[in-house]
Amino acid sequence: MSNFLKALRKELVDATPVWFMRQAGRYQEEYRKIRGKYSILEIAKNPELIAEVTLIPARKMEIDALILFSDIMLPLEPMGVRFDIKPGVGPVVENPLRARSDLENLRPLKPEEDLPFVLEGIKIIKSSTDLPLIGFSGAPFTLLSYMVEGGPSKNFLKLKKFMHEDRETFHAAMSLLTNSIANYLNAQIKAGADAVQVFDSWVGALSPDDYRDFVLPHMKKLMASVRRAPIIHFGVNTSGILHLMAEAGGDAIGVDWRIEISNAWEIFPDRAIQGNLDPSILLSTWDEVKRAAKSILASVGKRPGHIFNLGHGVLPQTDPEMLRRLVDFVHEETSK
């Protein structure tokens, strides 16, 4: 079994496993060449391109896992959400969800029928490498944030207003997304994904009370519905709700750089932990990167169950050589 899968089970490893969110993306020359010919959605709907982009990092550095190249918005399109991904902006939804009547126009996702290219991409990847593959999806709250706001948001005012003023429709929408995402993740696992990550990227915008009331029941159901593979549960700016995320479930909890990793782990000592280097440090000098990485490793100590990662995705300005050196450094330091 790989060090990555062992760490998810809190078993002893030869060296701390390393992978990076957005490790296949805009910082790579190879990816930029592909993007010069295809849009993000065109790549994400082509099994051969999915595999090609996913596999790029493994040719550049000794990472311990691959993550499927896709987009969290992909499942929403067949459900009835019309959107485009606009450069410099992100997903822009044409038919935002603001009322019960909007919800009634949507349907549950049928992954095998609606997203066969994703599942075929997974099969191609698994036939090309022995590295563990991480499948993924956005979490219900994060996907709903785009659906209600109509695009990216800094304060989520439309979503929070909707959440409090029409609780019944909010929970109905979360339930639809929860069931659809569970089916999607299980389909990825059936196709060959060795683990899955649930990205609740924007749930850190909620207070603990709001998370408990509006998100926790749905995330518990989602985590309980995903079978036969480990789950990584990740969010950004979630220091105040990590105890609730752990209650929701997941074999590992991913944390960002806003909390010392040892302090985060005290909140859920029974789980594996993933994180948590600030991606911006990679734009600095190698000495600074090494210092920050050593600090994280020292905070973890000798406890089993740590997966080294960033606290969010690789930034486009990152030098690929810096990532390669970081992978080698973590492996060397933790194999001593």
ZANUKOL-8413 format. One record per residue (C-alpha): x, y, z. Coordinates in Angstrom, 1 decimal, decimal comma, padded with zeros to 4 digits. Layout:
BEGIN
@X=X	Y=Y	Z=Z
...
//
This chain:
BEGIN
@X=000,0	Y=000,0	Z=000,0
@X=001,2	Y=003,5	Z=-000,8
@X=002,4	Y=006,0	Z=001,9
@X=-000,5	Y=008,2	Z=000,9
@X=-003,2	Y=005,6	Z=001,6
@X=-001,3	Y=004,4	Z=004,7
@X=-001,3	Y=008,0	Z=006,1
@X=-005,1	Y=008,3	Z=005,4
@X=-005,4	Y=005,2	Z=007,7
@X=-003,0	Y=006,7	Z=010,3
@X=-000,6	Y=003,9	Z=009,6
@X=003,2	Y=004,2	Z=009,8
@X=004,9	Y=005,3	Z=006,6
@X=008,4	Y=005,4	Z=005,1
@X=008,1	Y=009,1	Z=004,6
@X=005,4	Y=011,7	Z=004,8
@X=003,3	Y=011,6	Z=001,6
@X=003,0	Y=014,9	Z=-000,4
@X=000,6	Y=016,1	Z=-003,0
@X=-000,7	Y=019,6	Z=-003,9
@X=-004,1	Y=021,0	Z=-004,6
@X=-004,1	Y=022,4	Z=-008,1
@X=-000,8	Y=020,5	Z=-008,8
@X=-002,0	Y=020,2	Z=-012,4
@X=-002,7	Y=023,7	Z=-013,6
@X=-001,7	Y=027,2	Z=-014,7
@X=001,8	Y=027,2	Z=-013,2
@X=002,9	Y=024,5	Z=-015,7
@X=004,0	Y=025,3	Z=-019,2
@X=002,6	Y=022,0	Z=-020,5
@X=-000,9	Y=022,9	Z=-019,1
@X=-000,8	Y=026,4	Z=-020,5
@X=-000,1	Y=025,0	Z=-024,0
@X=-003,1	Y=022,7	Z=-023,7
@X=-005,2	Y=025,7	Z=-022,5
@X=-004,1	Y=027,6	Z=-025,5
@X=-006,2	Y=025,1	Z=-027,6
@X=-009,0	Y=024,2	Z=-025,2
@X=-011,2	Y=025,8	Z=-022,5
@X=-011,2	Y=024,4	Z=-019,0
@X=-014,6	Y=022,8	Z=-019,6
@X=-013,4	Y=021,3	Z=-023,0
@X=-010,5	Y=019,7	Z=-021,2
@X=-012,7	Y=018,5	Z=-018,3
@X=-015,1	Y=016,8	Z=-020,8
@X=-012,5	Y=015,0	Z=-022,8
@X=-011,2	Y=011,7	Z=-021,2
@X=-007,9	Y=011,8	Z=-022,9
@X=-007,2	Y=015,4	Z=-022,0
@X=-008,3	Y=014,8	Z=-018,4
@X=-005,8	Y=012,0	Z=-018,1
@X=-003,0	Y=014,0	Z=-019,9
@X=-003,4	Y=017,0	Z=-017,6
@X=-003,8	Y=014,9	Z=-014,4
@X=-000,6	Y=013,0	Z=-015,1
@X=001,7	Y=016,0	Z=-015,9
@X=002,8	Y=016,5	Z=-012,2
@X=004,0	Y=012,9	Z=-011,9
@X=006,5	Y=013,5	Z=-014,7
@X=007,9	Y=016,5	Z=-012,9
@X=008,2	Y=015,5	Z=-009,2
@X=008,0	Y=012,6	Z=-006,9
@X=004,4	Y=013,3	Z=-005,6
@X=002,6	Y=010,5	Z=-003,7
@X=-000,8	Y=011,0	Z=-005,2
@X=-002,5	Y=012,4	Z=-008,3
@X=-005,8	Y=014,4	Z=-008,2
@X=-008,2	Y=014,2	Z=-011,0
@X=-008,3	Y=017,2	Z=-013,3
@X=-011,9	Y=018,5	Z=-013,4
@X=-014,0	Y=021,4	Z=-012,1
@X=-016,3	Y=021,5	Z=-009,1
@X=-019,0	Y=023,0	Z=-011,3
@X=-019,2	Y=020,1	Z=-013,7
@X=-022,0	Y=018,1	Z=-012,0
@X=-024,3	Y=021,2	Z=-012,0
@X=-024,6	Y=021,5	Z=-015,7
@X=-026,6	Y=018,2	Z=-016,3
@X=-028,7	Y=019,0	Z=-013,2
@X=-030,0	Y=022,1	Z=-015,0
@X=-027,6	Y=024,9	Z=-013,9
@X=-026,4	Y=026,9	Z=-016,9
@X=-023,0	Y=028,5	Z=-016,4
@X=-019,8	Y=029,5	Z=-018,0
@X=-016,2	Y=029,8	Z=-016,6
@X=-015,0	Y=033,3	Z=-017,5
@X=-011,3	Y=034,1	Z=-017,4
@X=-010,3	Y=036,2	Z=-014,4
@X=-013,8	Y=035,8	Z=-012,9
@X=-014,6	Y=032,2	Z=-012,4
@X=-018,0	Y=030,4	Z=-012,7
@X=-020,9	Y=032,7	Z=-013,8
@X=-024,4	Y=031,2	Z=-013,5
@X=-027,0	Y=032,2	Z=-016,0
@X=-030,0	Y=030,9	Z=-014,0
@X=-029,3	Y=031,5	Z=-010,3
@X=-031,4	Y=029,8	Z=-007,7
@X=-033,4	Y=032,3	Z=-005,7
@X=-036,8	Y=030,6	Z=-005,1
@X=-038,5	Y=027,3	Z=-004,8
@X=-039,6	Y=027,5	Z=-008,4
@X=-035,9	Y=027,7	Z=-009,5
@X=-035,2	Y=024,5	Z=-007,5
@X=-038,0	Y=022,7	Z=-009,2
@X=-036,4	Y=023,1	Z=-012,5
@X=-033,4	Y=021,1	Z=-011,4
@X=-033,0	Y=017,3	Z=-011,4
@X=-030,7	Y=014,8	Z=-009,6
@X=-027,4	Y=014,0	Z=-011,1
@X=-027,0	Y=010,6	Z=-012,8
@X=-023,1	Y=010,3	Z=-013,0
@X=-022,8	Y=007,4	Z=-015,3
@X=-025,2	Y=009,0	Z=-017,8
@X=-024,4	Y=012,7	Z=-017,3
@X=-020,6	Y=012,6	Z=-016,7
@X=-019,3	Y=009,5	Z=-018,5
@X=-016,2	Y=011,4	Z=-019,7
@X=-015,0	Y=011,9	Z=-016,1
@X=-015,3	Y=008,2	Z=-015,3
@X=-013,6	Y=007,2	Z=-018,5
@X=-010,8	Y=009,7	Z=-017,7
@X=-010,3	Y=008,0	Z=-014,3
@X=-010,0	Y=004,6	Z=-016,0
@X=-007,4	Y=005,9	Z=-018,5
@X=-005,4	Y=007,5	Z=-015,6
@X=-005,5	Y=004,3	Z=-013,6
@X=-004,3	Y=002,2	Z=-016,6
@X=-001,3	Y=004,6	Z=-016,9
@X=000,1	Y=004,8	Z=-013,4
@X=000,5	Y=003,1	Z=-010,1
@X=000,1	Y=006,3	Z=-008,1
@X=-003,1	Y=006,6	Z=-006,0
@X=-005,7	Y=008,8	Z=-007,7
@X=-007,9	Y=011,2	Z=-005,7
@X=-011,3	Y=011,9	Z=-007,1
@X=-013,2	Y=014,9	Z=-005,9
@X=-016,3	Y=017,1	Z=-005,8
@X=-017,4	Y=020,4	Z=-004,4
@X=-019,4	Y=020,1	Z=-001,2
@X=-023,2	Y=021,0	Z=-001,2
@X=-022,8	Y=024,4	Z=000,5
@X=-019,9	Y=025,5	Z=-001,8
@X=-021,8	Y=024,5	Z=-004,9
@X=-025,0	Y=026,1	Z=-003,7
@X=-023,1	Y=029,3	Z=-003,0
@X=-022,3	Y=029,6	Z=-006,8
@X=-025,9	Y=028,7	Z=-007,6
@X=-027,4	Y=031,3	Z=-005,4
@X=-024,9	Y=034,1	Z=-005,7
@X=-024,6	Y=033,6	Z=-009,5
@X=-020,8	Y=033,5	Z=-009,3
@X=-017,9	Y=034,0	Z=-006,9
@X=-018,6	Y=036,1	Z=-003,8
@X=-016,7	Y=037,7	Z=-001,0
@X=-019,5	Y=038,0	Z=001,6
@X=-022,2	Y=035,6	Z=000,4
@X=-024,9	Y=038,0	Z=001,3
@X=-027,5	Y=036,6	Z=-001,2
@X=-026,8	Y=033,0	Z=000,0
@X=-027,1	Y=033,9	Z=003,7
@X=-030,3	Y=035,9	Z=003,1
@X=-031,8	Y=033,0	Z=001,2
@X=-030,6	Y=030,6	Z=003,8
@X=-032,3	Y=032,4	Z=006,7
@X=-035,4	Y=033,6	Z=004,9
@X=-036,3	Y=030,4	Z=003,1
@X=-035,0	Y=027,5	Z=005,2
@X=-037,2	Y=024,9	Z=003,6
@X=-036,0	Y=025,6	Z=000,1
@X=-032,4	Y=025,9	Z=001,3
@X=-032,5	Y=022,5	Z=002,9
@X=-034,2	Y=021,0	Z=-000,1
@X=-031,5	Y=022,4	Z=-002,4
@X=-028,8	Y=021,0	Z=-000,1
@X=-030,5	Y=017,6	Z=000,0
@X=-030,6	Y=017,5	Z=-003,8
@X=-026,9	Y=018,3	Z=-004,0
@X=-026,0	Y=015,9	Z=-001,2
@X=-027,6	Y=013,0	Z=-002,9
@X=-026,1	Y=013,9	Z=-006,3
@X=-022,6	Y=014,4	Z=-005,0
@X=-022,7	Y=011,2	Z=-003,0
@X=-023,6	Y=009,3	Z=-006,2
@X=-020,9	Y=011,2	Z=-008,2
@X=-018,1	Y=010,3	Z=-005,7
@X=-019,2	Y=006,7	Z=-005,5
@X=-019,1	Y=006,6	Z=-009,3
@X=-015,6	Y=007,9	Z=-009,3
@X=-014,6	Y=005,3	Z=-006,7
@X=-016,2	Y=002,6	Z=-008,8
@X=-014,2	Y=003,8	Z=-011,9
@X=-011,0	Y=003,5	Z=-010,0
@X=-010,4	Y=006,5	Z=-007,7
@X=-008,4	Y=005,4	Z=-004,6
@X=-009,6	Y=008,2	Z=-002,4
@X=-011,9	Y=011,3	Z=-002,7
@X=-011,7	Y=014,9	Z=-001,5
@X=-014,7	Y=017,0	Z=-000,7
@X=-014,0	Y=020,7	Z=-001,3
@X=-016,1	Y=022,8	Z=001,0
@X=-014,1	Y=025,9	Z=-000,1
@X=-016,4	Y=028,6	Z=001,1
@X=-018,0	Y=027,1	Z=004,2
@X=-015,6	Y=029,1	Z=006,4
@X=-017,9	Y=032,1	Z=005,7
@X=-020,4	Y=030,6	Z=008,2
@X=-020,6	Y=030,9	Z=012,0
@X=-020,5	Y=027,7	Z=014,0
@X=-024,3	Y=028,0	Z=014,7
@X=-025,1	Y=028,4	Z=011,0
@X=-022,8	Y=025,5	Z=010,1
@X=-024,5	Y=023,3	Z=012,7
@X=-028,0	Y=024,2	Z=011,5
@X=-027,6	Y=024,5	Z=007,7
@X=-024,6	Y=022,3	Z=006,7
@X=-023,8	Y=019,7	Z=009,3
@X=-026,8	Y=017,3	Z=008,7
@X=-026,2	Y=017,3	Z=005,0
@X=-022,4	Y=016,7	Z=005,3
@X=-023,0	Y=013,8	Z=007,8
@X=-025,3	Y=012,2	Z=005,2
@X=-022,8	Y=012,8	Z=002,4
@X=-019,9	Y=011,3	Z=004,3
@X=-021,9	Y=008,3	Z=005,4
@X=-023,1	Y=007,7	Z=001,8
@X=-019,6	Y=007,5	Z=000,3
@X=-018,3	Y=004,0	Z=000,4
@X=-015,2	Y=001,9	Z=-000,1
@X=-012,6	Y=004,7	Z=-000,2
@X=-011,1	Y=007,2	Z=002,2
@X=-012,5	Y=010,7	Z=002,2
@X=-010,6	Y=014,0	Z=002,7
@X=-012,8	Y=016,8	Z=004,1
@X=-011,3	Y=020,2	Z=003,2
@X=-012,3	Y=023,8	Z=003,7
@X=-010,8	Y=027,2	Z=003,7
@X=-010,7	Y=029,6	Z=006,7
@X=-012,4	Y=027,0	Z=008,8
@X=-010,5	Y=027,3	Z=012,1
@X=-013,6	Y=028,2	Z=014,0
@X=-015,7	Y=025,2	Z=012,7
@X=-013,1	Y=022,4	Z=012,5
@X=-014,8	Y=020,6	Z=015,4
@X=-018,0	Y=020,6	Z=013,4
@X=-016,3	Y=019,5	Z=010,2
@X=-014,8	Y=016,6	Z=012,1
@X=-018,2	Y=015,7	Z=013,5
@X=-019,5	Y=015,7	Z=009,9
@X=-017,0	Y=013,1	Z=008,9
@X=-014,0	Y=012,2	Z=006,8
@X=-011,0	Y=010,0	Z=007,2
@X=-008,7	Y=013,1	Z=007,0
@X=-009,4	Y=016,8	Z=007,6
@X=-007,6	Y=019,3	Z=005,4
@X=-006,7	Y=022,5	Z=007,1
@X=-005,3	Y=025,8	Z=005,8
@X=-002,4	Y=027,9	Z=007,1
@X=-004,5	Y=030,0	Z=009,5
@X=-004,1	Y=027,5	Z=012,3
@X=-001,0	Y=025,7	Z=013,6
@X=-001,3	Y=022,1	Z=012,4
@X=-000,7	Y=020,6	Z=015,9
@X=-003,5	Y=022,8	Z=017,3
@X=-005,9	Y=021,7	Z=014,5
@X=-005,0	Y=018,1	Z=015,2
@X=-005,9	Y=018,4	Z=018,8
@X=-009,5	Y=019,0	Z=017,8
@X=-009,8	Y=015,7	Z=015,9
@X=-006,9	Y=013,4	Z=017,1
@X=-008,6	Y=010,3	Z=015,8
@X=-008,3	Y=011,5	Z=012,1
@X=-005,5	Y=011,9	Z=009,6
@X=-004,7	Y=015,6	Z=008,8
@X=-003,7	Y=017,2	Z=005,6
@X=-001,9	Y=020,5	Z=005,2
@X=-001,0	Y=023,2	Z=005,6
@X=001,7	Y=025,4	Z=003,9
@X=000,6	Y=028,9	Z=002,8
@X=000,8	Y=028,7	Z=-001,0
@X=002,2	Y=032,3	Z=-001,2
@X=005,4	Y=031,2	Z=000,6
@X=006,3	Y=029,3	Z=-002,6
@X=006,7	Y=032,7	Z=-004,3
@X=009,5	Y=033,5	Z=-001,9
@X=013,0	Y=032,1	Z=-001,5
@X=013,9	Y=028,4	Z=-001,1
@X=015,2	Y=029,2	Z=002,4
@X=011,8	Y=030,6	Z=003,4
@X=010,0	Y=027,6	Z=001,9
@X=012,3	Y=025,2	Z=003,7
@X=011,9	Y=027,1	Z=007,0
@X=008,0	Y=027,0	Z=006,7
@X=008,0	Y=023,3	Z=005,8
@X=010,3	Y=022,4	Z=008,7
@X=008,0	Y=024,3	Z=011,1
@X=005,0	Y=022,3	Z=009,9
@X=006,8	Y=019,0	Z=010,2
@X=008,0	Y=019,9	Z=013,7
@X=004,4	Y=020,8	Z=014,7
@X=003,3	Y=017,4	Z=013,5
@X=006,1	Y=015,5	Z=015,2
@X=006,2	Y=011,8	Z=014,9
@X=002,4	Y=011,3	Z=014,9
@X=001,2	Y=009,0	Z=012,1
@X=-001,5	Y=010,3	Z=009,7
@X=000,0	Y=013,5	Z=008,2
@X=-000,3	Y=014,2	Z=004,5
@X=001,8	Y=017,3	Z=003,5
@X=-000,1	Y=019,7	Z=001,3
@X=-000,7	Y=023,4	Z=000,9
@X=-003,5	Y=025,2	Z=002,7
@X=-005,1	Y=025,9	Z=-000,7
@X=-004,2	Y=025,5	Z=-004,3
@X=-000,9	Y=026,1	Z=-006,1
@X=-000,8	Y=029,7	Z=-007,3
@X=-000,3	Y=030,3	Z=-011,0
@X=003,0	Y=032,3	Z=-010,4
@X=004,6	Y=029,3	Z=-008,6
@X=008,0	Y=028,1	Z=-010,0
@X=007,5	Y=024,3	Z=-010,7
@X=011,1	Y=023,8	Z=-009,5
@X=010,1	Y=025,1	Z=-006,0
@X=007,4	Y=022,4	Z=-005,8
@X=009,8	Y=019,7	Z=-006,8
@X=012,4	Y=020,7	Z=-004,2
@X=009,7	Y=020,9	Z=-001,6
@X=008,5	Y=017,3	Z=-002,3
@X=012,1	Y=016,1	Z=-002,1
@X=012,7	Y=018,0	Z=001,1
@X=009,6	Y=016,6	Z=002,9
@X=010,5	Y=013,1	Z=001,9
@X=014,1	Y=013,4	Z=003,0
@X=013,3	Y=015,1	Z=006,3
@X=010,6	Y=012,5	Z=007,3
@X=012,5	Y=009,4	Z=006,2
@X=015,4	Y=010,0	Z=008,6
//
